[in-house]
């Protein structure tokens, strides 16, 4: 029952979030096959494999969120989605949507609070990335992006 409720909230709210808060953002306009045409070790290819293996559709204007999963190695179960919001808060992101997901997710899944606190600390320990448009990095090796992220250096050096 909790899972169905959270999935209902997440699926409905993510579309609304894209329409309301990302109205000035341009969708990447790429398909799964487009991503899979990138070199095999690249972020773009890894993203294509992510979509293909999970059976996910690309949500226009929210592609960066899926990149966040790739570069931080965060899974996509509902508790992981809440953990991702904690990670982003630790990384410096501030948004009404993030706070709402954290509040509701923590209330509904309190047994994951240690995981959420770990994710928050992980976000604090990483280079600030929540504001970067990763479309410009799709051809770069995923491992290179992760090294910059975990070494806490700036992405401008990539």
DSSP file (Angstrom, degrees, kcal/mol; ACC not computed):
  #  RESIDUE AA STRUCTURE BP1 BP2  ACC     N-H-->O    O-->H-N    N-H-->O    O-->H-N    TCO  KAPPA ALPHA  PHI   PSI    X-CA   Y-CA   Z-CA
    1    1 A X     >        0   0    0      0, 0.0     4,-2.2     0, 0.0     5,-0.2   0.000 360.0 360.0 360.0 -43.3    0.0    0.0    0.0
    2    2 A X  H  >  +     0   0    0      1,-0.2     4,-2.8     2,-0.2     5,-0.2   0.926 360.0  50.8 -61.4 -44.0    2.8    2.4    0.9
    3    3 A X  H  > S+     0   0    0      1,-0.2     4,-2.9     2,-0.2     5,-0.3   0.927 109.5  49.0 -61.9 -46.1    4.6    1.6   -2.4
    4    4 A X  H  > S+     0   0    0      1,-0.2     4,-2.3     2,-0.2    -1,-0.2   0.912 112.5  49.0 -60.6 -42.2    1.5    2.2   -4.5
    5    5 A X  H  X S+     0   0    0     -4,-2.2     4,-2.5     2,-0.2    -2,-0.2   0.937 113.4  45.5 -63.0 -47.5    0.9    5.5   -2.8
    6    6 A X  H  X S+     0   0    0     -4,-2.8     4,-3.2     2,-0.2     5,-0.2   0.899 112.8  50.3 -65.4 -40.4    4.5    6.7   -3.2
    7    7 A X  H  X S+     0   0    0     -4,-2.9     4,-2.9    -5,-0.2     5,-0.3   0.901 110.3  50.8 -64.3 -39.2    4.6    5.6   -6.9
    8    8 A X  H  X S+     0   0    0     -4,-2.3     4,-2.1    -5,-0.3     5,-0.3   0.943 114.5  43.6 -60.6 -48.0    1.3    7.4   -7.5
    9    9 A X  H  X S+     0   0    0     -4,-2.5     4,-2.8     2,-0.2     5,-0.3   0.932 116.8  46.1 -62.6 -46.6    2.8   10.6   -5.9
   10   10 A X  H  X S+     0   0    0     -4,-3.2     4,-2.3     2,-0.2     5,-0.2   0.942 115.2  44.5 -65.5 -48.6    6.1   10.2   -7.7
   11   11 A X  H  X S+     0   0    0     -4,-2.9     4,-1.1    -5,-0.2    -1,-0.2   0.915 119.9  41.4 -64.4 -43.0    4.7    9.5  -11.1
   12   12 A X  H  X S+     0   0    0     -4,-2.1     4,-1.6    -5,-0.3    -2,-0.2   0.904 117.1  46.9 -70.3 -41.4    2.1   12.2  -10.9
   13   13 A X  H  X S+     0   0    0     -4,-2.8     4,-3.1    -5,-0.3    -2,-0.2   0.822 104.5  59.7 -74.4 -30.4    4.3   14.8   -9.3
   14   14 A X  H  X S+     0   0    0     -4,-2.3     4,-2.1    -5,-0.3    -1,-0.2   0.899 107.6  45.8 -66.8 -37.9    7.3   14.4  -11.6
   15   15 A X  H  X S+     0   0    0     -4,-1.1     4,-2.0    -5,-0.2    -1,-0.2   0.920 115.4  46.6 -67.6 -43.1    5.2   15.3  -14.7
   16   16 A X  H  X S+     0   0    0     -4,-1.6     4,-2.9     2,-0.2     5,-0.4   0.908 110.4  53.9 -63.7 -42.3    3.7   18.3  -12.9
   17   17 A X  H  X>S+     0   0    0     -4,-3.1     4,-2.1     1,-0.2     5,-0.9   0.918 108.7  48.9 -57.7 -45.4    7.2   19.3  -11.7
   18   18 A X  H  X5S+     0   0    0     -4,-2.1     4,-0.6     3,-0.2    -1,-0.2   0.895 114.7  45.3 -62.9 -40.2    8.5   19.2  -15.3
   19   19 A X  H  <5S+     0   0    0     -4,-2.0    -2,-0.2    -5,-0.1    -1,-0.2   0.908 124.9  29.5 -70.4 -42.2    5.6   21.3  -16.5
   20   20 A X  H  <5S+     0   0    0     -4,-2.9     3,-0.5    -5,-0.1    -3,-0.2   0.941 131.4  27.7 -86.2 -52.0    5.6   23.9  -13.7
   21   21 A X  H  <5S+     0   0    0     -4,-2.1    -3,-0.2    -5,-0.4     3,-0.2   0.647 127.0  41.2 -92.1 -15.4    9.2   24.2  -12.5
   22   22 A X  S ><<S+     0   0    0     -5,-0.9     3,-1.3    -4,-0.6    -1,-0.2   0.051  73.4 120.6-117.0  24.6   11.0   23.2  -15.7
   23   23 A X  T 3  S+     0   0    0     -3,-0.5    -1,-0.1     1,-0.3    -2,-0.1   0.786  79.7  45.5 -63.0 -27.5    8.8   25.1  -18.2
   24   24 A X  T 3  S+     0   0    0     -3,-0.2     2,-0.3     2,-0.1    -1,-0.3   0.494  95.0  96.4 -92.8  -4.0   11.8   27.2  -19.4
   25   25 A X  S <  S-     0   0    0     -3,-1.3     2,-0.4    -7,-0.2    -3,-0.1  -0.648  72.9-130.3 -87.2 142.6   14.1   24.2  -19.7
   26   26 A X        -     0   0    0     -2,-0.3    35,-0.1    35,-0.1    -2,-0.1  -0.777  19.3-122.5 -93.6 132.8   14.5   22.5  -23.0
   27   27 A X        -     0   0    0     -2,-0.4    33,-0.1     1,-0.1    -1,-0.0  -0.361  21.8-121.1 -65.7 153.2   14.2   18.7  -23.2
   28   28 A X        -     0   0    0      2,-0.1    -1,-0.1     1,-0.1     3,-0.1   0.793  29.5-145.1 -70.6 -27.6   17.2   16.9  -24.6
   29   29 A X        +     0   0    0      1,-0.2     2,-0.3     0, 0.0    -1,-0.1   0.794  50.1 134.4  70.0  28.5   15.2   15.4  -27.5
   30   30 A X        -     0   0    0      4,-0.0    -1,-0.2     3,-0.0     2,-0.2  -0.847  43.9-144.5-112.3 147.5   17.1   12.2  -27.5
   31   31 A X     >  -     0   0    0     -2,-0.3     4,-2.0    -3,-0.1     5,-0.2  -0.525  34.2-101.7 -98.5 171.5   15.8    8.6  -27.7
   32   32 A X  H  > S+     0   0    0      1,-0.2     4,-2.2     2,-0.2     5,-0.1   0.914 125.9  52.5 -58.2 -42.8   17.1    5.5  -26.0
   33   33 A X  H  > S+     0   0    0      1,-0.2     4,-0.6     2,-0.2    -1,-0.2   0.865 105.0  55.4 -63.1 -35.8   18.7    4.5  -29.4
   34   34 A X  H >4 S+     0   0    0      1,-0.2     3,-1.0     2,-0.2     4,-0.3   0.928 108.8  47.4 -60.8 -44.4   20.3    8.0  -29.6
   35   35 A X  H >< S+     0   0    0     -4,-2.0     3,-1.7     1,-0.2    13,-0.2   0.903 106.7  57.3 -62.8 -40.5   22.0    7.4  -26.2
   36   36 A X  H 3< S+     0   0    0     -4,-2.2    -1,-0.2     1,-0.3    -2,-0.2   0.592  94.4  68.0 -70.2  -9.2   23.1    3.9  -27.2
   37   37 A X  T << S+     0   0    0     -3,-1.0    -1,-0.3    -4,-0.6    -2,-0.2   0.579  80.5  97.2 -84.0 -10.8   25.0    5.4  -30.2
   38   38 A X  S <  S-     0   0    0     -3,-1.7   101,-0.1    -4,-0.3   100,-0.0  -0.337  96.9 -74.4 -70.3 160.9   27.5    7.1  -27.9
   39   39 A X    >   -     0   0    0      1,-0.1     3,-2.1   100,-0.1     6,-0.5  -0.226  48.9-110.6 -56.2 148.3   30.8    5.3  -27.3
   40   40 A X  T 3  S+     0   0    0      1,-0.3    -1,-0.1     5,-0.1    -2,-0.1   0.756 114.9  45.9 -57.8 -30.3   30.4    2.3  -25.0
   41   41 A X  T 3  S+     0   0    0     98,-0.1   101,-2.3     4,-0.1   102,-0.5   0.405  94.8 107.9 -92.8   4.5   32.3    3.8  -22.0
   42   42 A X  B <> S-A  141   0A   0     -3,-2.1     4,-2.3    99,-0.3    99,-0.3  -0.328  79.3-118.5 -85.9 162.3   30.5    7.2  -22.2
   43   43 A X  H  > S+     0   0    0     97,-2.6     4,-2.4    94,-0.5     5,-0.2   0.900 114.9  55.2 -59.7 -42.5   27.8    8.7  -20.0
   44   44 A X  H  > S+     0   0    0     94,-3.1     4,-2.1    96,-0.3    -1,-0.2   0.922 109.4  44.9 -59.7 -46.5   25.4    8.8  -22.9
   45   45 A X  H  > S+     0   0    0     -6,-0.5     4,-2.6    93,-0.4     5,-0.2   0.926 112.2  51.9 -64.5 -44.2   25.8    5.1  -23.6
   46   46 A X  H  X S+     0   0    0     -4,-2.3     4,-2.3     1,-0.2    -1,-0.2   0.881 109.1  51.3 -59.4 -38.1   25.5    4.2  -19.9
   47   47 A X  H  X S+     0   0    0     -4,-2.4     4,-2.5     2,-0.2    -1,-0.2   0.907 108.8  50.4 -66.1 -41.5   22.3    6.3  -19.8
   48   48 A X  H  X S+     0   0    0     -4,-2.1     4,-2.5   -13,-0.2    -2,-0.2   0.910 111.7  47.7 -60.7 -42.8   20.9    4.4  -22.8
   49   49 A X  H  X S+     0   0    0     -4,-2.6     4,-3.2     2,-0.2     5,-0.3   0.884 109.2  55.0 -64.8 -38.8   21.7    1.1  -21.1
   50   50 A X  H  X S+     0   0    0     -4,-2.3     4,-2.0    -5,-0.2     6,-0.3   0.948 111.8  42.9 -57.9 -51.2   20.1    2.4  -17.9
   51   51 A X  H  X>S+     0   0    0     -4,-2.5     4,-1.4     1,-0.2     5,-1.4   0.920 117.5  46.5 -62.6 -44.2   16.8    3.2  -19.8
   52   52 A X  H  <5S+     0   0    0     -4,-2.5    -2,-0.2     1,-0.2    -1,-0.2   0.933 114.6  44.9 -66.6 -46.5   16.9   -0.1  -21.7
   53   53 A X  H  <5S+     0   0    0     -4,-3.2    -1,-0.2     1,-0.2    -2,-0.2   0.842 119.1  41.7 -69.8 -32.9   17.7   -2.3  -18.7
   54   54 A X  H  <5S-     0   0    0     -4,-2.0    -1,-0.2    -5,-0.3    -2,-0.2   0.662 103.5-128.1 -85.7 -17.0   15.1   -0.7  -16.4
   55   55 A X  T  <5 +     0   0    0     -4,-1.4     2,-0.2     1,-0.2    -3,-0.2   0.766  54.6 156.9  73.4  24.7   12.5   -0.4  -19.1
   56   56 A X      < -     0   0    0     -5,-1.4     2,-0.3    -6,-0.3    -1,-0.2  -0.547  40.0-132.5 -85.7 147.5   12.1    3.3  -18.3
   57   57 A X        -     0   0    0     -2,-0.2     2,-0.5    -3,-0.1    -1,-0.0  -0.685  31.3-106.1 -87.9 151.7   10.7    5.9  -20.6
   58   58 A X        -     0   0    0     -2,-0.3     2,-0.8   -28,-0.1     5,-0.1  -0.681  28.2-145.9 -78.1 127.0   12.7    9.1  -21.0
   59   59 A X    >   -     0   0    0     -2,-0.5     3,-2.3     3,-0.1     4,-0.1  -0.852  23.9-121.4 -96.9 109.3   10.9   11.9  -19.1
   60   60 A X  T 3  S+     0   0    0     -2,-0.8   -33,-0.1     1,-0.3   -42,-0.0  -0.189  93.4  12.7 -53.7 137.4   11.5   15.1  -21.1
   61   61 A X  T 3  S+     0   0    0    -35,-0.1    -1,-0.3     1,-0.1     3,-0.2   0.262 117.0  75.5  78.8  -7.2   13.2   17.9  -19.1
   62   62 A X    X>  +     0   0    0     -3,-2.3     4,-0.9     1,-0.1     3,-0.8   0.141  54.2 112.4-116.3  18.8   14.0   15.4  -16.3
   63   63 A X  H 3> S+     0   0    0      1,-0.2     4,-1.7     2,-0.2     3,-0.5   0.853  70.4  63.5 -60.2 -35.7   16.9   13.6  -18.1
   64   64 A X  H 3> S+     0   0    0      1,-0.2     4,-2.4     2,-0.2    -1,-0.2   0.867  94.8  60.4 -57.9 -36.8   19.4   15.1  -15.6
   65   65 A X  H <> S+     0   0    0     -3,-0.8     4,-1.5     1,-0.2    -1,-0.2   0.902 104.5  48.7 -59.0 -41.1   17.7   13.2  -12.8
   66   66 A X  H  X S+     0   0    0     -4,-0.9     4,-1.7    -3,-0.5    -1,-0.2   0.863 108.3  54.1 -68.2 -34.5   18.5    9.9  -14.5
   67   67 A X  H  X S+     0   0    0     -4,-1.7     4,-3.0     1,-0.2     5,-0.3   0.902 102.2  58.8 -62.3 -40.4   22.1   11.1  -15.0
   68   68 A X  H  X S+     0   0    0     -4,-2.4     4,-1.9     1,-0.2     6,-0.3   0.904 104.2  50.9 -56.1 -41.4   22.2   11.7  -11.2
   69   69 A X  H  X>S+     0   0    0     -4,-1.5     5,-1.5     1,-0.2     4,-0.8   0.916 112.7  47.3 -61.0 -41.9   21.4    8.0  -10.7
   70   70 A X  H  <5S+     0   0    0     -4,-1.7     3,-0.4     1,-0.2    -2,-0.2   0.948 115.1  41.7 -65.6 -50.4   24.2    7.0  -13.0
   71   71 A X  H  <5S+     0   0    0     -4,-3.0    -1,-0.2     1,-0.2    -2,-0.2   0.782 121.9  39.8 -75.7 -25.2   26.9    9.2  -11.7
   72   72 A X  H  <5S-     0   0    0     -4,-1.9    -1,-0.2    -5,-0.3    -2,-0.2   0.467 103.0-127.5 -99.5  -2.3   26.1    8.6   -8.0
   73   73 A X  T  <5 +     0   0    0     -4,-0.8     2,-0.5    -3,-0.4    -3,-0.2   0.902  52.2 158.0  55.7  45.3   25.3    4.9   -8.4
   74   74 A X      < -     0   0    0     -5,-1.5    -1,-0.2    -6,-0.3    -2,-0.1  -0.871  36.4-129.8-100.8 129.4   22.0    5.3   -6.7
   75   75 A X        -     0   0    0     -2,-0.5     9,-0.1     1,-0.1    -1,-0.1   0.037  12.2-123.5 -69.1-176.1   19.3    2.7   -7.5
   76   76 A X        +     0   0    0      4,-0.1    -1,-0.1     5,-0.0     5,-0.1   0.230  62.7 122.5-122.8  12.9   15.8    3.5   -8.5
   77   77 A X  S >> S-     0   0    0      1,-0.1     4,-1.9     4,-0.0     3,-0.6  -0.320  80.5 -99.6 -66.9 164.5   13.5    1.8   -6.0
   78   78 A X  H 3> S+     0   0    0      1,-0.3     4,-1.7     2,-0.2     5,-0.2   0.870 125.7  51.1 -60.2 -38.1   11.2    4.2   -4.3
   79   79 A X  H 3> S+     0   0    0      1,-0.2     4,-2.2     2,-0.2    -1,-0.3   0.826 108.8  53.7 -67.6 -28.4   13.4    4.4   -1.1
   80   80 A X  H <> S+     0   0    0     -3,-0.6     4,-2.5     2,-0.2    -2,-0.2   0.842 103.7  55.1 -71.8 -33.5   16.3    5.1   -3.5
   81   81 A X  H  X S+     0   0    0     -4,-1.9     4,-1.5     2,-0.2    -2,-0.2   0.901 110.2  45.9 -64.6 -39.9   14.3    8.0   -5.0
   82   82 A X  H  X S+     0   0    0     -4,-1.7     4,-1.8     2,-0.2    -2,-0.2   0.925 111.9  51.8 -66.3 -43.5   13.8    9.5   -1.6
   83   83 A X  H  X S+     0   0    0     -4,-2.2     4,-2.7     1,-0.2    -2,-0.2   0.873 104.7  57.1 -60.3 -36.6   17.5    8.9   -0.8
   84   84 A X  H  X S+     0   0    0     -4,-2.5     4,-2.6     1,-0.2    -1,-0.2   0.894 104.5  51.6 -61.6 -39.1   18.4   10.7   -4.1
   85   85 A X  H  X S+     0   0    0     -4,-1.5     4,-2.1     2,-0.2    -1,-0.2   0.892 110.2  48.6 -65.6 -38.4   16.5   13.7   -2.8
   86   86 A X  H  X S+     0   0    0     -4,-1.8     4,-2.6     2,-0.2    -2,-0.2   0.921 110.8  51.2 -63.3 -43.6   18.5   13.6    0.4
   87   87 A X  H  X S+     0   0    0     -4,-2.7     4,-1.5     1,-0.2    -2,-0.2   0.920 110.6  48.4 -59.2 -44.6   21.7   13.3   -1.6
   88   88 A X  H  <>S+     0   0    0     -4,-2.6     5,-2.5     2,-0.2     4,-0.3   0.877 109.5  52.3 -65.7 -37.2   20.8   16.3   -3.7
   89   89 A X  H ><5S+     0   0    0     -4,-2.1     3,-1.5     1,-0.2    -1,-0.2   0.928 109.3  49.8 -63.4 -43.1   20.0   18.3   -0.5
   90   90 A X  H 3<5S+     0   0    0     -4,-2.6    -1,-0.2     1,-0.3    -2,-0.2   0.800 106.7  56.9 -62.4 -28.0   23.4   17.4    0.8
   91   91 A X  T 3<5S-     0   0    0     -4,-1.5    -1,-0.3    -5,-0.2    39,-0.2   0.488 128.1 -97.4 -83.1  -4.0   24.8   18.6   -2.5
   92   92 A X  T < 5S+     0   0    0     -3,-1.5    -3,-0.2    -4,-0.3    -2,-0.1   0.409  73.4 144.0 107.3  -1.7   23.3   22.0   -2.1
   93   93 A X      < -     0   0    0     -5,-2.5     2,-0.4    -6,-0.1    -1,-0.3  -0.442  26.2-170.2 -71.6 145.2   20.1   21.8   -4.1
   94   94 A X        +     0   0    0     -2,-0.1     2,-0.3     4,-0.0     3,-0.1  -0.969  20.8 139.2-137.1 119.8   17.0   23.6   -2.7
   95   95 A X     >  -     0   0    0     -2,-0.4     4,-2.2     1,-0.1     5,-0.2  -0.985  55.4-123.1-157.0 152.4   13.6   23.1   -4.1
   96   96 A X  H  > S+     0   0    0     -2,-0.3     4,-2.4     1,-0.2     5,-0.2   0.901 114.2  53.5 -60.1 -42.8   10.0   22.8   -2.9
   97   97 A X  H  > S+     0   0    0      2,-0.2     4,-2.6     1,-0.2     5,-0.2   0.922 108.1  50.0 -60.2 -45.3    9.7   19.5   -4.7
   98   98 A X  H  > S+     0   0    0      1,-0.2     4,-2.4     2,-0.2    -2,-0.2   0.932 111.8  47.2 -59.9 -47.7   12.8   18.1   -3.0
   99   99 A X  H  X S+     0   0    0     -4,-2.2     4,-2.6     1,-0.2    -1,-0.2   0.887 111.9  51.0 -63.6 -38.3   11.6   19.1    0.4
  100  100 A X  H  X S+     0   0    0     -4,-2.4     4,-2.8     2,-0.2     5,-0.3   0.932 111.4  46.9 -64.6 -45.6    8.1   17.6   -0.2
  101  101 A X  H  X S+     0   0    0     -4,-2.6     4,-2.5     1,-0.2     5,-0.3   0.887 113.6  49.1 -64.4 -38.6    9.6   14.3   -1.4
  102  102 A X  H  X S+     0   0    0     -4,-2.4     4,-2.4    -5,-0.2     5,-0.3   0.940 114.0  45.4 -65.1 -46.9   11.9   14.1    1.6
  103  103 A X  H  X S+     0   0    0     -4,-2.6     4,-1.9     2,-0.2    -2,-0.2   0.954 119.5  39.1 -62.8 -51.6    9.1   14.9    4.1
  104  104 A X  H  X S+     0   0    0     -4,-2.8     4,-2.4    -5,-0.2     5,-0.2   0.933 117.6  49.3 -66.8 -45.8    6.6   12.5    2.6
  105  105 A X  H  X S+     0   0    0     -4,-2.5     4,-2.6    -5,-0.3    -1,-0.2   0.886 111.7  48.2 -62.2 -40.5    9.2    9.8    1.9
  106  106 A X  H  < S+     0   0    0     -4,-2.4    -1,-0.2    -5,-0.3    -2,-0.2   0.886 112.9  49.1 -67.6 -38.6   10.7    9.9    5.4
  107  107 A X  H  < S+     0   0    0     -4,-1.9     3,-0.5    -5,-0.3    -2,-0.2   0.904 118.3  38.8 -66.0 -41.7    7.2    9.8    6.9
  108  108 A X  H  < S+     0   0    0     -4,-2.4    -2,-0.2     1,-0.2    -1,-0.2   0.820 128.2  32.2 -81.2 -31.8    6.2    6.8    4.8
  109  109 A X    ><  +     0   0    0     -4,-2.6     3,-1.6    -5,-0.2    -1,-0.2  -0.491  65.8 151.8-123.2  61.9    9.5    4.9    5.0
  110  110 A X  G >   +     0   0    0     -3,-0.5     3,-1.7     1,-0.3     4,-0.2   0.745  64.9  73.8 -65.7 -21.2   11.0    5.8    8.4
  111  111 A X  G 3  S+     0   0    0      1,-0.3     3,-0.3    -3,-0.1    -1,-0.3   0.643  92.4  56.8 -67.4 -11.5   12.9    2.5    8.4
  112  112 A X  G <>  +     0   0    0     -3,-1.6     4,-2.4     1,-0.2    -1,-0.3   0.215  69.3 113.8-100.7  14.6   15.3    3.9    5.8
  113  113 A X  H <> S+     0   0    0     -3,-1.7     4,-2.5     1,-0.2     5,-0.2   0.851  75.8  52.1 -59.0 -36.7   16.4    6.9    7.8
  114  114 A X  H  > S+     0   0    0     -3,-0.3     4,-2.5     2,-0.2    -1,-0.2   0.920 110.4  48.7 -64.6 -41.9   20.0    5.7    8.2
  115  115 A X  H  > S+     0   0    0     -3,-0.2     4,-2.3     2,-0.2    -2,-0.2   0.898 111.6  50.3 -61.6 -41.0   20.2    5.2    4.4
  116  116 A X  H  X S+     0   0    0     -4,-2.4     4,-2.2     2,-0.2    -2,-0.2   0.897 110.9  47.8 -66.4 -40.4   18.8    8.7    4.0
  117  117 A X  H  X S+     0   0    0     -4,-2.5     4,-2.3     2,-0.2    -2,-0.2   0.894 111.2  51.3 -67.9 -38.9   21.3   10.3    6.3
  118  118 A X  H  X S+     0   0    0     -4,-2.5     4,-2.5     2,-0.2    -2,-0.2   0.919 110.4  49.8 -60.3 -43.5   24.1    8.4    4.6
  119  119 A X  H  X S+     0   0    0     -4,-2.3     4,-2.5     2,-0.2    -2,-0.2   0.889 108.7  52.1 -64.3 -40.3   22.8    9.7    1.3
  120  120 A X  H  X S+     0   0    0     -4,-2.2     4,-1.9     2,-0.2    -1,-0.2   0.945 112.2  45.5 -59.7 -48.4   22.7   13.3    2.6
  121  121 A X  H  X S+     0   0    0     -4,-2.3     4,-1.7     1,-0.2    -2,-0.2   0.873 110.6  54.2 -64.2 -37.3   26.4   13.0    3.8
  122  122 A X  H  X S+     0   0    0     -4,-2.5     4,-0.9     1,-0.2    -1,-0.2   0.930 107.2  51.0 -61.3 -45.0   27.4   11.4    0.5
  123  123 A X  H >< S+     0   0    0     -4,-2.5     3,-0.6     1,-0.2    -2,-0.2   0.877 109.2  51.0 -59.6 -39.1   25.8   14.4   -1.3
  124  124 A X  H 3< S+     0   0    0     -4,-1.9    -1,-0.2     1,-0.2    -2,-0.2   0.826 108.2  52.8 -66.7 -31.3   27.8   16.8    0.9
  125  125 A X  H 3< S+     0   0    0     -4,-1.7    -1,-0.2    -3,-0.2    -2,-0.2   0.630  97.8  82.0 -82.0 -13.2   31.1   14.9    0.2
  126  126 A X  S << S-     0   0    0     -4,-0.9    24,-0.2    -3,-0.6    23,-0.1  -0.506  92.1 -91.9 -91.6 158.4   30.7   15.1   -3.6
  127  127 A X        -     0   0    0     22,-2.3     2,-0.4    -2,-0.2    -1,-0.1  -0.349  58.0 -90.7 -56.8 147.5   31.5   18.0   -6.0
  128  128 A X        +     0   0    0      1,-0.2    27,-0.3    24,-0.1    -1,-0.1  -0.520  68.0 145.6 -66.8 120.4   28.6   20.2   -6.5
  129  129 A X    >   +     0   0    0     -2,-0.4     3,-2.0   -38,-0.1    -1,-0.2   0.504  35.5  98.0-132.6 -13.5   26.8   18.8   -9.5
  130  130 A X  T 3  S+     0   0    0      1,-0.3   -38,-0.1   -39,-0.2    -2,-0.1   0.701  89.2  47.8 -60.5 -20.8   23.0   19.3   -9.0
  131  131 A X  T 3  S+     0   0    0      2,-0.1    -1,-0.3   -38,-0.0     2,-0.3   0.476  87.3 108.4 -97.6  -4.8   23.0   22.5  -11.2
  132  132 A X    <   -     0   0    0     -3,-2.0     2,-0.9     1,-0.1    -3,-0.0  -0.543  66.4-135.7 -82.2 137.4   25.0   21.1  -14.1
  133  133 A X    >   -     0   0    0     -2,-0.3     3,-1.1     1,-0.1     4,-0.1  -0.819  19.5-165.8 -87.5 104.0   23.3   20.3  -17.4
  134  134 A X  G >   +     0   0    0     -2,-0.9     3,-1.8     1,-0.3     4,-0.3   0.483  69.0  90.4 -78.2  -2.3   24.8   16.9  -18.2
  135  135 A X  G >  S+     0   0    0      1,-0.3     3,-1.2     2,-0.2    -1,-0.3   0.876  84.4  58.3 -57.7 -35.0   23.7   16.9  -21.8
  136  136 A X  G <  S+     0   0    0     -3,-1.1    -1,-0.3     1,-0.2     3,-0.2   0.598 106.1  49.5 -70.1 -10.5   27.1   18.6  -22.6
  137  137 A X  G X  S+     0   0    0     -3,-1.8     3,-1.5     1,-0.1   -94,-0.5   0.288  73.6 108.8-111.1   7.6   28.9   15.6  -21.0
  138  138 A X  T <  S+     0   0    0     -3,-1.2   -94,-3.1    -4,-0.3   -93,-0.4   0.797  80.1  49.6 -60.6 -31.2   27.2   12.7  -22.7
  139  139 A X  T 3  S+     0   0    0     -4,-0.2    -1,-0.3   -96,-0.2     2,-0.1   0.601  92.6  98.6 -83.6 -11.0   30.3   11.8  -24.9
  140  140 A X  S <  S-     0   0    0     -3,-1.5   -97,-2.6     1,-0.1   -96,-0.3  -0.425  89.3 -94.2 -75.7 150.2   32.6   11.9  -21.8
  141  141 A X  B  >  -A   42   0A   0    -99,-0.3     4,-1.8     1,-0.1     3,-0.4  -0.441  27.7-136.5 -62.7 133.2   33.6    8.6  -20.1
  142  142 A X  H  > S+     0   0    0   -101,-2.3     4,-2.5     1,-0.2     5,-0.2   0.900 104.2  55.4 -57.0 -42.8   31.3    7.9  -17.2
  143  143 A X  H  > S+     0   0    0   -102,-0.5     4,-2.2     1,-0.2    -1,-0.2   0.851 104.6  53.5 -62.8 -34.9   34.2    6.9  -15.0
  144  144 A X  H  > S+     0   0    0     -3,-0.4     4,-2.0     2,-0.2    -1,-0.2   0.916 109.5  48.0 -65.3 -43.6   35.9   10.3  -15.7
  145  145 A X  H  X S+     0   0    0     -4,-1.8     4,-2.3     1,-0.2    -2,-0.2   0.916 111.9  50.0 -63.5 -43.2   32.8   12.2  -14.5
  146  146 A X  H  X S+     0   0    0     -4,-2.5     4,-2.8     1,-0.2     5,-0.2   0.880 107.4  54.1 -64.6 -37.8   32.6   10.0  -11.4
  147  147 A X  H  X S+     0   0    0     -4,-2.2     4,-2.1     2,-0.2    -1,-0.2   0.924 110.1  46.6 -62.4 -43.4   36.2   10.6  -10.6
  148  148 A X  H  X>S+     0   0    0     -4,-2.0     5,-1.9     2,-0.2     4,-0.7   0.924 113.6  50.1 -62.6 -43.0   35.7   14.4  -10.7
  149  149 A X  H ><5S+     0   0    0     -4,-2.3   -22,-2.3     1,-0.2     3,-0.5   0.924 116.0  39.8 -61.1 -47.1   32.6   14.0   -8.6
  150  150 A X  H 3<5S+     0   0    0     -4,-2.8    -1,-0.2     1,-0.2    -2,-0.2   0.717 111.2  56.4 -81.7 -21.0   34.2   11.9   -5.9
  151  151 A X  H 3<5S-     0   0    0     -4,-2.1    -1,-0.2    -5,-0.2    -2,-0.2   0.568 106.9-128.3 -81.7  -8.5   37.5   13.8   -5.9
  152  152 A X  T <<5 +     0   0    0     -4,-0.7     2,-0.3    -3,-0.5    -3,-0.2   0.915  60.5 137.7  59.4  47.6   35.4   16.9   -5.2
  153  153 A X      < -     0   0    0     -5,-1.9    -1,-0.2    -6,-0.1     2,-0.1  -0.702  60.4 -85.1-110.7 170.6   37.0   19.0   -8.0
  154  154 A X    >   -     0   0    0     -2,-0.3     3,-1.4     1,-0.1     4,-0.1  -0.464  24.6-130.8 -81.5 149.3   35.1   21.2  -10.3
  155  155 A X  G >  S+     0   0    0    -27,-0.3     3,-1.5     1,-0.3    -1,-0.1   0.625  99.0  79.1 -71.3 -14.0   33.4   19.9  -13.4
  156  156 A X  G 3  S+     0   0    0      1,-0.3    -1,-0.3     2,-0.1    -2,-0.0   0.711  83.8  64.7 -67.8 -17.4   35.0   22.6  -15.5
  157  157 A X  G <         0   0    0     -3,-1.4    -1,-0.3     1,-0.2    -2,-0.2   0.589 360.0 360.0 -81.1 -10.0   38.2   20.6  -15.5
  158  158 A X    <         0   0    0     -3,-1.5    -1,-0.2    -4,-0.1    -2,-0.1   0.493 360.0 360.0 -72.8 360.0   36.6   17.8  -17.5
